[in-house]
Amino acid sequence: MKANTATAAVSSTATEMPAQHRRHHRCGMQQRRHHHQHYLPQPLKLILAFVIIICLQGTNCFQRFSEQPKYSEVNPGQDALLTCKVIDKRGTCSWQKDNKPVGIYAKKYEWAARPSSGISGNLHLDLHPPPMQIGGDCSLWIRSATLDFDDGLWECQVTASDFTTQDALTSQPVRLVVRVVPQRPRLEYEGAHVPPGHNITIDSGGLATVKCVSHYGNPPATLKWYLGDQEIQPIHPQINNTEPDNPRTWSATSVVQVTAMRERHGDILRCLAYHESYTAKSVPVEARLDVKYAPTIRLIGSPEIDLEEDKDALILRCVADANPPASIVWRRAGRSEIASLQETLQLRPVGRRDAGLYTCQAQNSVGTSEQLSVQLDVKYPPKIVSAGPDRLTTAPLFSPAAFECVAEGNPMPSYKWVQRIAHGSKFVERGSEPRLVIDNVTYDYQGEYECRATNYINGQERVAVSEPISLQVVGAPQVLRPHPSMHTISVKRGQPAVMSLVVCADPRPHRVSWEWGSLRLEAGSGIDRFRADDMLQDSREDCYLSTLHILHTDEHDSRPYYLVVENERGTDRHAIHLNVEGTFTEPLEMSYLLGIAGGCLAAILILICLCIYAVRSKKCCFKGSSGYKSSDKDSEKADLKSRSDSTSGPQGDSIYTTPAGFHHHQQQQQQQQ
């Protein structure tokens, strides 16, 4: 009764659902029932199992592959696993090799999934249990694989669930390969075997067809071609055929065509056979290309290399690329005789007389090369011929001056005029032409000048330096203008400021001063917070350094400061702007400070008077008391005096003031004394 009810429920559900979903719905119900039976008591499990069997008689859940066997390779004597798994399997598994059924034999063909040795408490029901195989795993172990018995095409098959369902399965045939090591590959050219390391001879421009063959391998070896280090492609895909005397093994054949060019003479043509059975996974066979061609030549030690006169040797090599080898001939343009019949032309050392055009040519039985020419250019360093016009030149300030320099060298030297600064190692470049023209002479141009002629030989700089030429400048003073970034000096409020300028003059200045606002400060003097140093000799000739110092800068010091210089030929002046940075507060006036001090002193005096008055009043009140002693009165007076001294405040000399107020206070003290 229960079975009929369950069958009716399943049929009703299947009728309500679309036809295309019924089969999957029934499969899902079957799987859920199987899952829930693990949580039921043993008697209910038995009842549920019979119900499921009755219900499944009318279902139509097709079995299908979840995993099919794949191509596999195995070495002789090793085990191989052919995987085959089925979902909702109810049929019987079997295997075929080369369209013939295969039985299950212990230690040869065995199921990968085996039944458990005993009952673990769960009920496993199978309507058609195959021997030694359970569940949906139909995978097969092949033990100790051999070429004769196991190499071939294998198929996994499953019989239908029942006669009416017709859901039998057959997998795609896959090959199980039992490997056999192929023979070493061999090369064939023009129908003849080419021993390893021998040559393949062909004329330049011809086409060489070479074959590579590997016999008796399983699977067939994979052949690849290399010309030098670069892989090349065969004219058609590799051809694999079974061996006539051993059909289970294969021969592999690959053909390549190589165009014979002179650039490929001596290249190695290599055929590599790849196979998993090889110890190194590949075995090569190779031959050398022997291409015959007319000579071509190249030069080593060509004129691009700089050769210095009386120092370097010339070694020119005319290298011929020819097969067979060629002979060499050297000639020099403008001369009928042969310069050399050797590959190498040597000149030790080279001189200017060796400069000229040289040619070489090569010849062999195939043909003659073209001529190659090389122009020999002998280099030599620069040399100063003249520099002047005079060793010493005197020029007035703001007048023109000119110098001339002549030098020789190969390559043609470049020129540079430099000025030596202050008899030291510092130089300033003034010109880059043979002639140096100074349109407006200033003290910056005073000093020694050198002409430098420079060229490069073999990448090395060669320099010739003339004797020094001195330029003296006379005239009015000139304050040298600093870099624009130095026109303004910034300091923090309260910090000192130092301003310096360089002045040049010939003759020496007789008056130097600093001016700002309506004030003037001569060099070597000071006033209040300002001090001007005496002129110091600068590192440059006829130049001097003048410096102005300002102590404790404030906002009133932000202004331009002018340096004024004078000699008998004229005057000059230039300014530096001082910028004082920071927060500025109005300084306290001295009178305001004195008023505060006076008020404090008056308050202290009033407090003392009040204390004295209070003591006296107390004395009057207790005049008749017998306990009062004169010694107590003296003690109170001493205490009052001590407190008065401690609260009297700082003396007037300790009040801080501006420098001007401080000087005024000192004058008042002197007058009082």
C-alpha positions in Angstrom: 0.0 0.0 0.0 2.8 2.4 0.9 4.6 1.5 -2.3 1.6 2.3 -4.4 1.1 5.6 -2.7 4.7 6.6 -3.2 4.5 5.5 -6.9 1.3 7.6 -7.4 3.0 10.7 -5.8 6.0 10.4 -8.1 3.8 10.0 -11.1 1.6 13.0 -10.1 4.7 15.1 -9.7 6.1 14.0 -13.0 2.8 14.8 -14.8 2.6 18.4 -13.4 6.2 19.2 -14.4 7.3 19.9 -18.0 8.4 16.9 -19.9 12.0 18.2 -20.4 12.5 18.5 -16.6 10.9 15.3 -15.4 13.9 13.1 -15.8 16.2 15.5 -13.8 13.5 15.9 -11.2 13.3 12.2 -10.7 17.1 11.9 -10.5 17.2 14.6 -7.8 14.5 12.9 -5.8 16.4 9.7 -6.0 19.6 11.4 -4.7 17.8 13.2 -1.9 16.2 9.9 -0.7 19.6 8.3 -0.7 21.0 11.1 1.3 18.3 11.1 3.9 18.4 7.4 4.5 21.6 7.7 6.5 19.6 9.5 9.2 16.8 6.9 9.5 16.7 3.8 11.8 17.6 0.5 10.2 14.1 -0.9 9.8 12.9 2.3 8.1 16.0 2.2 5.8 14.9 -1.3 4.6 11.3 -0.1 3.9 12.5 3.0 2.1 14.9 1.0 0.0 12.0 -1.2 -1.3 9.9 1.9 -2.0 12.7 3.4 -4.0 13.2 0.2 -6.0 9.5 0.2 -6.9 9.5 3.9 -7.7 12.5 3.6 -10.0 10.9 1.0 -12.1 8.9 3.7 -13.9 11.5 6.4 -14.0 13.6 7.4 -17.0 16.9 9.0 -15.6 19.6 8.5 -18.3 23.1 7.6 -17.3 25.9 9.7 -18.8 29.7 10.2 -18.7 31.2 12.6 -16.3 34.8 11.8 -17.4 36.0 9.9 -20.4 39.4 8.2 -21.0 42.2 10.3 -22.5 45.3 9.8 -24.6 48.0 8.3 -22.5 51.6 7.2 -22.8 53.4 4.7 -20.6 56.9 3.2 -20.5 57.1 -0.6 -20.9 56.5 -2.4 -17.6 54.7 0.6 -15.9 51.0 0.7 -14.9 48.6 2.9 -16.8 45.2 4.2 -15.6 42.4 4.7 -18.1 39.8 6.9 -16.4 36.0 6.5 -17.1 33.3 7.8 -14.7 29.5 7.6 -15.2 26.7 9.6 -13.5 23.5 7.7 -12.5 25.1 4.5 -13.8 22.9 1.4 -13.6 24.3 -0.5 -16.5 27.4 -2.7 -16.6 30.9 -1.4 -17.4 33.2 -3.0 -20.0 36.3 -2.1 -22.0 37.3 -2.7 -25.7 40.8 -2.6 -27.2 41.1 -2.3 -30.9 37.3 -3.1 -31.2 37.7 -6.3 -29.2 36.3 -6.8 -25.6 38.8 -7.0 -22.7 38.2 -9.1 -19.7 39.1 -8.3 -16.1 42.1 -10.3 -15.0 43.9 -10.0 -11.7 47.3 -8.3 -11.9 46.7 -7.3 -15.5 43.3 -5.6 -16.0 41.7 -4.4 -12.8 38.9 -2.0 -11.9 40.2 1.1 -10.2 37.2 1.3 -7.8 36.8 -1.9 -5.7 34.0 -2.8 -3.3 34.7 -2.6 0.4 35.7 -5.7 2.2 32.6 -5.8 4.6 29.3 -4.1 5.4 29.9 -0.9 7.3 26.3 -0.5 8.4 24.9 1.2 5.2 22.8 -0.6 2.7 24.3 -0.6 -0.9 21.9 -1.9 -3.5 22.8 -2.4 -7.2 20.4 -4.0 -9.6 23.2 -5.2 -11.9 26.5 -5.2 -9.9 29.4 -5.9 -12.2 32.2 -8.1 -10.8 34.9 -6.2 -9.0 33.5 -2.8 -9.9 31.2 -0.5 -7.9 29.4 2.8 -8.3 29.9 5.1 -11.3 33.7 4.6 -11.5 34.5 2.4 -14.5 38.2 3.3 -14.6 40.6 0.5 -15.5 44.1 -0.2 -14.3 46.5 -1.8 -16.9 49.3 -3.5 -15.0 52.8 -3.9 -16.5 52.0 -2.5 -19.9 53.5 -4.1 -23.0 53.7 -3.1 -26.6 52.2 -6.3 -28.0 49.2 -6.6 -25.7 48.3 -3.1 -24.4 49.3 -0.6 -27.2 46.2 0.4 -29.2 42.8 2.1 -29.1 40.7 1.7 -26.0 37.0 2.4 -25.4 34.9 2.5 -22.2 31.4 1.0 -22.6 28.3 0.9 -20.3 25.3 -1.2 -21.0 21.8 0.3 -21.0 19.9 0.8 -17.7 17.2 -1.5 -19.0 15.8 -2.7 -22.3 13.4 0.2 -22.9 15.7 3.1 -21.8 18.4 2.4 -24.4 21.0 4.7 -22.7 24.0 2.6 -23.3 27.3 4.5 -23.4 30.5 4.2 -25.5 33.4 6.6 -25.1 35.5 8.1 -27.8 38.4 5.7 -28.7 41.6 6.9 -27.2 45.1 5.6 -27.8 47.2 4.1 -25.1 50.8 4.2 -26.3 53.5 1.9 -24.9 56.7 3.7 -25.6 59.5 2.3 -27.7 62.8 4.2 -28.0 63.3 5.2 -31.7 66.7 4.8 -33.5 69.1 7.7 -33.8 67.9 10.1 -36.6 69.9 10.2 -39.8 70.3 12.8 -42.6 70.0 12.1 -46.3 71.0 14.4 -49.2 70.6 13.6 -52.9 69.6 10.1 -51.9 72.8 9.4 -50.0 73.3 9.1 -46.3 75.3 12.1 -44.7 77.4 10.8 -41.8 77.2 13.1 -38.7 79.6 16.0 -38.9 80.2 15.8 -42.7 79.5 18.5 -45.2 76.6 19.2 -47.6 78.3 20.9 -50.6 76.3 23.2 -52.9 76.9 26.1 -55.1 75.9 29.6 -54.1 72.3 30.3 -55.0 71.3 26.7 -55.2 68.6 24.9 -53.2 69.6 22.0 -50.9 66.8 19.4 -50.1 67.7 17.5 -46.9 65.7 14.6 -45.3 65.8 13.6 -41.6 64.5 10.1 -40.8 63.9 8.4 -37.4 62.9 4.6 -37.4 61.2 2.2 -35.0 59.8 4.5 -32.4 56.5 4.4 -30.6 55.0 6.9 -30.7 56.9 8.3 -33.6 59.7 10.8 -32.8 59.0 14.5 -33.2 61.5 16.1 -35.7 62.6 19.7 -35.7 65.1 21.6 -37.8 67.7 24.2 -36.8 70.0 26.3 -39.0 72.6 27.6 -36.7 70.6 28.6 -33.5 67.4 29.5 -35.4 64.6 27.0 -35.9 63.4 26.6 -39.5 60.3 25.0 -40.9 60.1 21.9 -43.1 58.5 22.1 -46.6 55.5 20.0 -45.3 54.4 18.5 -42.0 56.2 15.5 -40.7 55.2 12.1 -42.2 54.7 9.2 -39.8 54.4 5.6 -41.2 54.3 2.2 -39.5 57.4 0.1 -40.0 56.8 -2.7 -42.6 58.6 -5.3 -40.5 57.1 -4.0 -37.1 53.7 -2.4 -37.6 53.5 -1.4 -33.9 56.5 1.0 -34.4 56.8 4.1 -36.5 59.2 5.8 -38.8 59.2 9.7 -38.8 60.3 11.6 -41.9 60.8 15.4 -42.2 62.2 17.3 -45.3 63.7 20.8 -45.3 65.0 23.0 -48.1 67.8 25.4 -47.5 68.8 28.2 -50.0 72.6 28.2 -50.4 74.0 31.7 -49.6 77.4 32.8 -48.8 76.3 34.0 -45.4 75.3 30.4 -44.6 78.6 28.8 -45.5 79.8 26.9 -42.5 76.5 27.0 -40.7 75.4 23.9 -38.9 72.2 22.2 -40.2 70.8 20.2 -37.3 67.8 17.8 -37.0 66.6 17.1 -33.5 64.4 14.0 -32.7 62.3 14.5 -29.5 60.9 11.5 -27.7 60.1 10.8 -24.0 62.0 7.5 -24.1 65.3 9.3 -24.8 67.5 9.8 -21.8 68.0 13.5 -22.7 64.5 13.7 -24.3 66.1 14.6 -27.6 68.9 13.2 -29.9 70.5 15.5 -32.6 72.1 14.8 -35.9 73.9 17.6 -37.8 75.9 18.5 -40.9 77.9 21.5 -42.0 76.8 23.6 -45.1 79.7 23.9 -47.7 78.6 26.7 -50.0 80.9 27.7 -52.9 80.9 31.4 -53.8 83.1 34.2 -55.2 85.1 36.3 -52.8 83.8 39.3 -50.9 86.2 41.4 -48.8 86.1 43.6 -45.7 88.6 45.9 -44.1 89.9 45.7 -40.6 91.7 48.8 -39.3 90.0 51.2 -41.6 90.6 55.0 -41.6 87.8 55.6 -39.1 90.5 54.9 -36.5 92.6 57.9 -35.7 96.3 57.4 -36.2 98.7 59.9 -34.6 101.8 61.0 -36.4 105.1 59.3 -35.3 103.2 57.5 -32.5 100.8 54.9 -33.9 101.3 52.1 -36.4 98.9 51.3 -39.2 97.7 47.7 -39.6 95.2 47.3 -42.4 93.8 43.8 -43.1 91.9 42.9 -46.2 89.9 39.9 -45.1 88.3 37.8 -47.9 85.2 35.7 -47.5 85.5 33.1 -50.2 85.1 29.4 -50.9 87.6 28.2 -52.1 90.1 30.7 -50.5 91.1 33.8 -52.5 94.4 35.7 -53.1 94.8 39.4 -52.0 96.3 42.5 -53.8 97.0 45.9 -52.2 97.5 49.1 -54.4 98.0 52.8 -53.6 96.3 55.5 -55.7 98.7 57.5 -57.9 101.3 54.7 -57.9 101.8 51.9 -60.4 103.6 49.4 -58.1 101.7 46.9 -55.9 101.8 48.0 -52.3 101.4 44.4 -50.9 100.3 40.9 -51.8 99.6 39.9 -48.3 96.4 40.1 -46.4 97.9 42.7 -44.0 99.3 46.1 -44.9 101.5 47.6 -42.2 103.0 51.1 -41.7 105.2 51.5 -38.6 104.9 54.3 -37.5 102.7 56.4 -39.7 103.7 59.9 -40.9 102.1 62.6 -42.9 103.8 61.2 -46.1 101.8 58.0 -45.7 98.4 59.8 -46.1 96.6 58.7 -49.3 94.0 56.3 -50.8 94.6 52.5 -50.6 92.6 49.7 -52.3 92.5 45.9 -52.0 91.0 43.2 -54.1 90.5 39.4 -53.8 90.2 36.6 -56.5 89.5 32.8 -56.6 88.4 30.2 -59.1 84.7 31.3 -58.8 85.3 35.0 -59.4 86.8 38.4 -58.4 85.7 40.7 -55.6 85.0 44.4 -56.0 87.7 46.8 -54.9 87.5 48.4 -51.4 89.2 51.7 -50.8 90.4 53.3 -47.6 91.6 56.8 -47.2 94.5 57.1 -44.7 94.4 60.4 -42.7 97.2 60.9 -40.3 96.3 62.9 -37.2 98.6 65.2 -35.2 98.0 67.4 -32.1 97.6 71.2 -32.3 100.5 73.6 -32.0 100.4 77.3 -31.3 102.1 79.3 -34.1 101.5 82.8 -32.7 99.4 84.6 -30.0 99.4 88.4 -29.4 100.0 91.0 -30.5 101.9 91.7 -27.3 102.6 89.9 -24.1 101.4 92.9 -22.1 98.4 95.2 -23.0 97.2 98.2 -21.1 93.6 99.4 -21.8 91.7 102.3 -20.3 88.4 101.5 -18.6 85.5 101.1 -21.1 87.8 101.0 -24.1 88.1 98.1 -26.7 90.9 95.5 -26.8 91.7 92.6 -29.2 93.9 89.5 -29.3 94.8 87.1 -32.1 95.8 83.3 -32.0 97.0 81.1 -34.8 97.4 77.2 -34.4 97.8 74.2 -36.7 96.7 70.6 -36.2 94.8 67.6 -37.7 91.9 67.6 -37.2 91.6 71.4 -37.3 91.7 72.6 -33.7 89.1 74.6 -32.0 90.0 77.8 -30.1 89.2 79.0 -26.7 90.3 82.2 -24.9 90.4 81.9 -21.1 91.2 84.4 -18.4 93.0 83.4 -15.3 91.4 84.8 -12.1 93.7 86.0 -9.3 96.8 84.0 -10.2 95.0 80.8 -9.2 93.4 77.8 -10.9 90.1 79.4 -11.7 89.5 80.4 -15.3 86.8 82.2 -17.1 86.1 81.6 -20.8 86.1 84.8 -22.8 85.9 83.6 -26.4 85.8 80.6 -28.8 87.3 82.1 -32.0 90.9 82.7 -33.1 90.4 86.4 -32.5 89.2 87.7 -29.2 87.6 91.2 -29.2 86.6 93.0 -26.0 84.3 95.9 -26.9 84.0 97.4 -23.5 86.9 96.7 -21.1 86.1 96.7 -17.4 88.0 95.5 -14.3 86.4 92.1 -14.8 88.6 91.6 -17.8 91.9 92.5 -16.0 94.3 89.6 -15.7 96.2 87.0 -17.7 94.8 85.5 -20.9 95.6 82.2 -22.6 94.8 80.9 -26.0 93.9 77.2 -26.0 93.8 75.2 -29.3 92.1 71.8 -28.9 91.5 68.7 -31.1 90.7 65.1 -30.4 92.7 62.0 -31.5 91.3 58.6 -30.7 88.7 60.3 -28.5 91.4 61.9 -26.3 91.6 65.6 -25.9 94.8 67.3 -27.1 95.4 70.9 -26.0 98.1 73.4 -26.9 98.3 76.5 -24.6 99.9 79.8 -25.6 102.2 81.9 -23.4 100.1 84.1 -21.0 99.1 87.6 -22.3 98.5 90.2 -19.6 95.7 92.8 -19.8 96.0 95.8 -17.4 92.9 98.1 -16.9 93.2 101.7 -15.6 90.4 104.2 -14.8 87.8 105.2 -12.3 86.5 102.9 -9.6 84.0 100.3 -10.5 81.8 98.4 -8.0 81.4 94.9 -9.4 77.7 94.0 -9.7 76.9 90.7 -8.0 74.6 88.1 -9.3 70.9 89.2 -9.3 70.1 86.8 -6.5 72.6 88.7 -4.3 71.0 92.1 -4.9 68.8 91.6 -1.9 69.9 90.1 1.5 67.2 88.8 3.9 67.7 88.3 7.6 65.5 87.5 10.6 64.6 90.3 13.0 67.2 90.6 15.7 69.9 88.8 13.7 73.1 90.6 12.4 73.4 91.5 8.8 76.5 91.5 6.7 76.7 93.2 3.3 79.8 93.0 1.1 80.7 94.4 -2.3 83.9 94.2 -4.4 85.3 97.4 -5.9 88.1 97.6 -8.5 90.1 100.7 -9.2 93.5 101.6 -10.6 94.7 103.8 -9.0 93.5 102.7 -5.5 90.4 104.5 -4.2 91.1 107.3 -1.7 87.5 107.4 -0.3 85.1 104.5 0.5 81.9 105.0 2.4 78.5 103.4 2.9 75.3 105.6 2.6 71.7 105.0 3.6 69.0 107.5 4.1 70.8 110.7 5.3 73.6 108.8 7.0 77.1 108.1 5.7 79.7 105.8 7.3 83.3 105.9 6.2 85.3 102.7 5.8 87.0 101.8 9.1 84.4 103.6 11.4 81.2 102.7 13.2 78.2 104.3 14.8 75.7 102.7 17.2 74.8 99.3 15.6 76.5 100.0 12.3 80.2 99.3 11.5 82.1 99.6 8.1 85.3 97.6 7.8 88.4 98.9 6.2 88.9 97.8 2.6 90.5 94.4 2.2 92.6 93.2 -0.8 90.5 90.9 -2.9 91.9 87.9 -4.7 91.8 89.8 -8.0 94.4 92.4 -8.9 93.4 96.0 -8.1 90.2 94.8 -6.4 89.1 95.4 -2.8 86.4 94.1 -0.5 84.2 96.5 1.5 81.8 95.2 4.2 79.0 96.8 6.3 77.8 95.2 9.5 74.5 95.8 11.3 73.9 94.4 14.7 70.4 93.5 16.0 68.4 94.3 12.9 64.9 95.7 13.1 62.2 96.8 10.7 63.7 100.3 10.3 66.9 98.7 8.8 65.0 97.4 5.7 66.3 99.7 2.9 69.0 100.0 0.2 72.6 100.6 1.3 74.9 102.2 -1.2 78.7 101.7 -1.4 80.3 104.9 -2.8 83.9 104.7 -4.0 86.1 107.5 -5.4 89.6 107.9 -6.9 91.3 110.6 -8.9 89.8 109.2 -12.2 86.1 109.2 -11.0 83.5 107.6 -8.7 81.0 104.7 -8.7 78.3 103.6 -6.4 76.0 100.5 -6.1 73.3 99.4 -3.7 72.4 96.2 -1.8 68.9 96.0 -0.5 68.4 94.6 3.1 65.1 92.9 3.9 64.4 92.3 7.7 61.9 89.5 8.2 59.8 88.8 11.3 57.0 90.1 13.6 57.6 93.7 14.6 56.2 95.2 17.9 56.5 98.9 18.9 59.4 99.2 21.4 58.6 100.6 24.9 59.7 104.2 25.3 62.2 104.9 28.2 59.8 107.4 29.7 57.1 104.8 29.8 59.5 102.3 31.5 60.6 105.0 34.1 56.9 105.8 34.8 56.2 102.1 35.6 59.2 101.9 37.8 58.3 105.1 39.6 54.7 103.9 40.2 56.0 100.7 41.7 58.4 102.5 44.0 55.6 104.9 45.2 53.4 102.0 45.9 56.1 100.3 48.0 56.7 103.5 50.0 53.0 103.9 50.8 52.9 100.3 51.9 55.9 100.9 54.3 54.2 104.0 55.8 51.0 102.1 56.4 52.9 99.4 58.2 54.7 101.9 60.4 51.4 103.6 61.2 49.9 100.3 62.2 52.8 99.4 64.5 52.6 102.8 66.3 48.8 102.5 66.7 49.3 99.1 68.3 51.9 100.5 70.7 49.5 103.1 72.0 46.8 100.5 72.5 49.0 98.3 74.6 51.1 101.0 76.4 49.8 100.0 79.9 50.4 96.3 79.4 53.0 94.8 81.7 53.8 92.1 79.3 55.2 94.4 76.6 59.0 94.6 76.4 61.2 97.1 74.6 63.1 94.2 73.0 59.9 93.2 71.2 59.7 96.7 69.7 63.2 96.5 68.5 62.5 93.1 66.9 59.5 94.5 65.1 61.5 97.4 63.8 64.1 95.0 62.5 61.4 92.9 60.7 59.8 95.9 59.1 63.2 97.2 57.9 64.0 93.7 56.4 60.6 93.6 54.6 61.1 97.1 53.3 64.5 96.3 51.9 63.2 93.1 50.2 60.2 94.8 48.5 62.0 98.0 47.4 62.3 96.6 43.7 65.2 96.8 41.2 67.5 99.7 41.0 67.2 102.2 38.2 70.4 101.0 36.5 68.9 97.5 35.7 66.1 98.8 33.5 66.5 97.7 29.9 66.3 100.3 27.2 67.3 101.0 23.6 70.9 101.7 23.0 70.1 105.4 22.7 68.3 105.5 26.0 71.1 103.6 27.6 73.7 106.2 26.6 71.3 109.0 27.9 71.0 107.3 31.2 74.8 107.0 31.5 75.2 110.7 30.8 72.7 111.5 33.6 74.7 109.4 36.1 77.9 111.1 35.1 76.3 114.6 35.7 75.0 113.5 39.1 78.5 112.4 40.1 
